[in-house]
Amino acid sequence: MAEPSPQGSAIPGAQLMGELLRGGARWDVYLETALAPNLGAVRGRIHFAQADRRRATAWIFLERTDHDVRERFLDFSSLELWSLLESLGPQA
């Protein structure tokens, strides 16, 4: 995954984590976190943004802290992120 480009978040409440690049395709990758007070934890999901297209996972992370969610995200390789993006449906 390429380093994040210097731009503001296109996904409210999410942090730009980097870019996925393959051939002519480029997707910005964001990590959104939110408190889950009833669980005493922080949940997280991944957003993919390309021009006017957006895709997002379900809340796939559940950790004790925001930092822990980010650490878990960083365990994903670029190949795993591409597989996750492709699993979200066909490109429009």
ABEGO torsion letter per residue (X at the ends): XBBBBBBBBABBGBBBAEBBBBEABBBBBBBBBBBBAAAGBBBBBBBBBBEABBBBBBBABBBABAAAAAAAAAABBAAAAAAAAAAAEBBX
